[in-house]
Amino acid sequence: KKNTYEIGLDGGLSTRFSLPDDLGKTSNENGYAYRFRINKLGGNFGYGYERLVYDDQYYTSDLGYQTINNTSKNTLSLEYRLYKPWKFIRSSYNNINYSLSNHYITGKITENVMRVNSFTTLMNYITLFTSAGFTPGVFYDFFEPRVEGRFQKGFRFFYTYAGISTDYRKKLALDQSLSISNSIGHYIAENYNFETGLRYRISDRATIKLNVSIGSDPYNIGAEDFLPGDTIIYGVRKLHSNTIQLTGSYVFTKNMYLTLNARHYRAWADHRYYATLLNDGSLEQNMQYQGNNNFNYNVFNIDFVFSWMFAPGSTLSLAYKKIIENETDGITEFKGYGDNLRNVLNDPQTNSISLKAVYYLDYLYLKKNR
C-alpha cells in the first residue's frame, strides 16, 4: 500500500513451425522464457534481484527483435538515491550490482561482472558521472566463435569511466568523458575511449551539437576466418576508432520541427598475430596462417527529418538520407584522416527520400461525434 516494493513476473512461449521434409516429418521448435524480479523502491535505499531465462529454442525475431537466447541471468543490485538537495548536491543516484549469467545448455558462466555506478547533479547544475567494474572470475563466450557448440574462454578485465556535463541551461555546454580498461592477466595494455561534445543553443528555437570520440584497443580479439577441419582463426589486433558527429534541431512551432544528424565513423585494425581457437576455449598462436585481415571501415551518413504533429499522436515526417559505406580488407598501409575521408566521399553513395504518415485514431472521439 505504501508503494515501497514491487514484484514482477512475465514470460513467453514461442513455436517455429517447419515445413514437412521428404518423409513428411516436421521439426518444430518450442521455446520458453521468463523473468522474475523483486525490488524495494521507496526511500533513499533500494535493492533488488532479477532472474531472466531464455531457453535454447526461444526465438521471437520473426515478430520483433531478440538479441540472444540460450542463457540464464541473475542480477543483484543495491542503490542509494538522493532526491532532495543536500549541501552542494541537488540530486544523486548510486548503484552497485553484480551479474552472473550461464549458458542454458552447458551451464558454463558467460557473464561475471561487478559494477559500481554514480550519477550526481550539483547545486550549480554541473553533473558528474562515474562507473567502474571488473570480472571476479572466469567466463566463456559462446557467440564470438560463430560456430554452434564452440566457445572461447574470456579474458578477465576491469574498467573505469568518468565524465562531466556542464549546465545545460546556458547557451554553451560541454560534455566530457574518458573510459580506460585493461585485461587481468593477459595482454596488459590500456584500452581507452575519449569523448567530448560541445552543445550550443543558438536561440530558443535552434540548437547544435558537435561530438568527437577517439578510441583505441591495443589487444582487440575476435574470430576472423574459418578453415577446413573445424578450425577457427582468431585475430589479435590493434583496433582504433574515430567518430565525428554533428547534430542539430530547429523548432518552427510547438508541433513542427527539423532535425539534422551528420556522422562519420571510422574503424581500422592492424594485426599483431593470429591464433587458433582450441576445443577447451583457449587460444594458441598460429605461425602458419598466411592471411591478411587488416581492414579499414568507414560509414558517412547525413539525415534531415522534417516532422509535423498535425493532431495529437499523429505525425507526418519527410526524411532525406545519404549514406556512404566503405570497407577495404587486406591493407598494408593506413592513410591519415584527411586522405581517408576524401576517398570515402568519392565512393558510391545511396540517397533516399521518404514520406511517412502516422494517424492516431481515437475510438472515443469517433463515438462522441458519430
Residue pairs with C-beta under 8 A, 6 or more apart in sequence:
2 42
3 41
3 42
4 40
4 41
4 42
4 43
5 38
5 39
5 40
5 41
5 42
6 37
6 38
6 39
6 41
7 37
7 38
8 35
8 36
8 37
8 38
9 34
9 35
9 36
9 37
10 34
10 35
11 32
11 33
11 34
11 35
12 32
12 33
12 34
12 58
12 60
13 30
13 31
13 32
14 29
14 30
14 31
14 32
14 33
14 57
14 58
14 59
14 60
15 28
15 29
15 30
15 31
16 28
16 29
16 57
16 59
16 62
17 26
17 28
18 26
18 27
18 28
18 29
19 26
20 26
21 27
29 57
29 59
30 57
31 54
31 55
31 56
31 57
31 58
31 59
31 69
32 55
32 57
32 58
33 52
33 53
33 54
33 55
33 58
33 69
34 52
34 53
35 50
35 51
35 52
35 53
36 50
36 51
37 48
37 49
37 50
37 51
38 48
38 49
39 46
39 47
39 48
39 49
40 46
40 47
40 48
44 80
44 81
44 82
44 83
45 78
45 79
45 80
45 81
46 77
46 78
46 79
46 80
46 81
47 76
47 77
47 78
47 79
48 75
48 76
48 77
48 79
49 74
49 75
49 76
49 77
50 73
50 74
50 75
50 77
51 72
51 73
51 74
51 75
52 71
52 72
52 73
52 75
53 71
53 72
53 73
53 104
54 68
54 69
54 70
54 71
54 72
54 104
55 69
55 70
55 104
56 69
56 70
56 104
56 105
57 69
58 69
59 66
59 69
60 66
68 143
69 104
70 103
70 104
70 105
70 142
71 101
71 102
71 103
71 104
71 110
72 101
72 102
72 104
73 99
73 100
73 101
73 102
73 111
74 99
74 100
74 101
75 97
75 98
75 99
75 100
76 97
76 98
77 95
77 96
77 97
77 98
78 95
78 96
78 97
79 93
79 94
79 95
79 96
80 92
80 94
80 95
81 92
81 93
81 94
82 89
82 91
82 92
82 93
83 91
85 91
85 123
88 122
88 123
89 120
89 121
89 122
89 123
90 121
90 122
90 123
90 125
91 120
91 121
92 118
92 119
92 120
92 121
93 117
93 118
93 119
93 120
94 117
94 118
94 119
94 120
95 115
95 116
95 117
95 118
96 114
96 115
96 116
96 117
97 114
97 115
97 117
98 113
98 114
98 115
99 111
99 112
99 113
99 115
100 109
100 111
100 112
101 109
101 110
101 111
101 112
102 108
102 109
102 110
103 109
103 110
103 140
103 142
103 151
108 140
108 142
108 151
109 137
109 138
109 139
109 140
110 139
110 140
110 141
110 142
111 139
112 135
112 136
112 137
112 138
112 139
113 133
113 134
113 135
114 133
114 134
114 135
114 136
115 131
115 132
115 133
116 131
116 132
116 133
117 129
117 130
117 131
118 128
118 129
118 130
118 131
119 127
119 128
119 129
120 127
120 128
120 129
121 127
121 128
122 128
124 167
125 166
125 167
125 168
125 169
126 164
126 165
126 166
126 167
127 164
127 165
128 162
128 163
128 164
129 161
129 162
129 163
129 164
129 165
129 177
130 160
130 161
130 162
130 163
131 159
131 160
131 161
131 162
132 158
132 159
132 160
132 161
133 158
133 159
134 156
134 157
134 158
134 159
134 184
135 154
135 156
135 157
135 158
135 184
137 156
138 153
138 154
138 156
139 154
139 156
140 151
140 152
140 153
140 154
140 281
141 151
141 152
141 153
141 154
142 150
142 151
144 152
144 222
144 223
145 151
145 152
145 223
145 232
145 277
146 223
146 226
146 232
147 226
147 230
147 232
150 230
150 232
150 277
151 281
152 223
152 234
152 277
152 281
152 283
153 280
153 281
153 282
155 183
155 184
155 185
155 186
155 187
155 221
156 183
156 184
156 185
156 186
157 181
157 182
157 183
157 184
158 181
158 182
158 184
159 179
159 180
159 181
159 182
160 179
160 180
160 181
161 177
161 178
161 179
161 180
162 177
162 178
162 179
163 175
163 176
163 177
163 178
163 195
164 174
164 175
164 176
164 177
165 173
165 174
165 175
165 176
166 173
166 174
166 175
167 173
168 199
170 201
171 200
171 201
172 198
172 199
172 200
172 201
173 198
173 199
173 200
174 196
174 197
174 198
174 199
175 195
175 196
175 197
175 198
175 199
175 211
176 195
176 196
176 197
177 194
177 195
177 196
178 192
178 193
178 194
178 195
179 192
179 193
180 190
180 191
180 192
181 190
181 191
181 192
182 188
182 189
182 190
182 191
183 219
186 219
187 218
187 219
187 221
187 236
189 218
189 219
190 218
191 215
191 216
191 217
191 218
191 219
191 220
192 215
192 216
193 213
193 214
193 215
193 216
194 213
194 214
194 215
195 211
195 212
195 213
195 214
196 211
196 212
196 213
197 209
197 210
197 211
197 212
198 209
198 210
198 211
199 207
199 208
199 209
200 207
200 208
200 209
201 207
202 208
204 251
205 250
205 251
205 252
206 248
206 249
206 250
206 251
207 248
207 249
208 246
208 247
208 248
209 246
209 247
209 248
210 244
210 245
210 246
211 243
211 244
211 245
211 246
211 247
212 242
212 243
212 244
212 245
213 241
213 242
213 243
213 245
214 241
214 242
215 240
215 241
215 242
216 238
216 239
216 240
216 241
217 238
217 239
217 240
218 238
219 236
219 237
219 238
219 272
220 236
220 237
220 238
220 239
220 269
221 234
221 235
221 236
221 237
221 283
222 234
222 235
222 237
223 232
223 233
223 234
223 235
223 277
224 233
224 234
224 235
224 274
224 291
224 293
225 232
225 233
225 289
225 291
225 293
226 232
226 233
227 233
231 276
232 276
232 277
233 274
233 275
233 276
233 277
233 286
233 289
233 291
234 274
234 275
234 276
234 277
234 283
235 269
235 271
235 274
235 275
235 293
236 271
236 272
236 273
236 274
236 275
236 283
237 269
237 270
237 271
237 272
237 293
237 294
238 269
238 270
238 271
238 272
239 267
239 268
239 269
240 267
240 268
240 269
241 265
241 266
241 267
241 268
242 264
242 265
242 266
242 337
243 263
243 264
243 265
243 266
244 263
244 264
245 261
245 262
245 263
245 264
246 260
246 261
246 262
246 263
247 259
247 260
247 261
247 262
248 259
248 260
249 257
249 258
249 259
249 260
250 257
250 258
251 257
252 258
255 308
255 309
255 310
256 306
256 307
256 308
256 309
257 306
257 307
258 304
258 305
258 306
258 307
259 303
259 304
259 305
259 307
260 302
260 303
260 304
261 301
261 302
261 303
262 301
262 302
262 303
263 299
263 300
263 301
264 298
264 299
264 300
264 341
264 344
265 298
265 299
265 300
266 296
266 297
266 298
266 337
266 340
267 295
267 296
267 297
268 294
268 295
268 296
268 297
268 334
269 293
269 294
269 295
270 294
270 334
271 292
271 293
271 294
273 285
273 286
274 285
274 286
274 289
274 291
274 293
275 283
275 284
275 285
275 286
276 283
276 284
276 286
276 289
277 283
278 284
292 329
292 330
292 331
292 332
293 329
293 330
294 329
294 330
294 331
294 332
295 327
295 328
295 329
295 330
295 331
296 327
296 328
296 331
296 334
296 335
296 340
297 326
297 327
297 328
298 324
298 325
298 326
298 327
298 340
298 344
299 323
299 324
299 325
299 326
300 323
300 324
300 341
300 344
300 345
301 321
301 322
301 323
301 324
302 320
302 321
302 322
303 319
303 320
303 321
303 322
304 319
304 320
304 321
305 317
305 318
305 319
305 320
306 317
306 318
306 319
307 315
307 316
307 317
308 315
308 316
308 317
309 315
310 316
311 359
311 360
312 360
313 358
313 360
314 357
314 358
314 359
314 360
315 356
315 357
315 358
316 355
316 356
316 357
316 358
317 354
317 355
317 356
317 357
318 353
318 354
318 355
319 352
319 353
319 354
319 355
319 356
320 351
320 352
320 353
321 350
321 351
321 352
321 353
321 354
322 349
322 350
322 351
323 349
323 350
324 344
324 345
324 347
324 348
324 349
324 350
326 343
326 344
326 347
335 343
